[in-house]
């Protein structure tokens, strides 16, 4: 299990004194991403906002999320989840459940990633109806809202186009190329050459390959079942 981006490098500076660390912390702290609010720390770069400027009420992906929140099924999920939080907080007048970013901050989780406003709003809105920090939740933040393949049963959704977008909210991290290779059935020990070759490729090419191919460890069991169904 939004891979997630960014490469770390060794430095003699402590994390607290590192400029990149300060930038990430500031970025996370100053974030105001919401369905009806444009965030200065994470400006929207969708085609509509590029052509007409940032307009929260007309941004296409925001409209998609806004329509989702109006559904009766969505309202019921949020109300049921809110009732659980009212019990936890012992506050029957609590109007909204804590969002993902506020809960992650209390746990000391760095949520400076993701940087895309659509992905951040997706996390915030989903956190009003379910617990995203339970350790088993995974979703694809590259997919549009409603198609993000979210699961919380300990299994990873089917890999496909955009598989580098799989995000683990409990650690605020994307799945890496190496992790996706493992999920594809390639052993780091037995298929070491595959991992070495992957390091020489860009992430875009690797994402396309892993999302649109099937490895032999997967093809074998599928073919054995298919052949077993053939009549003699």
Protein Blocks (a to p, Z undefined) as FASTA:
>chain_A
ZZigciddddfbdfklpmklmmmmmmmmmpccdfklccfklccfbfklmmnopafklomk
lmmmmmmmmpmklmmmmmmmmmmmmmmnopakbfbdcdfklmmmmnopafkbcfbfklmm
mmmmmmmmbcfknopaccdfkbcehilopafehpacdddehilmpccfklopacdfklmm
mmnopafklmmmmmmmmmmpcfklmmmmmmmcccfklmmmmmmmmmmmpcZZ
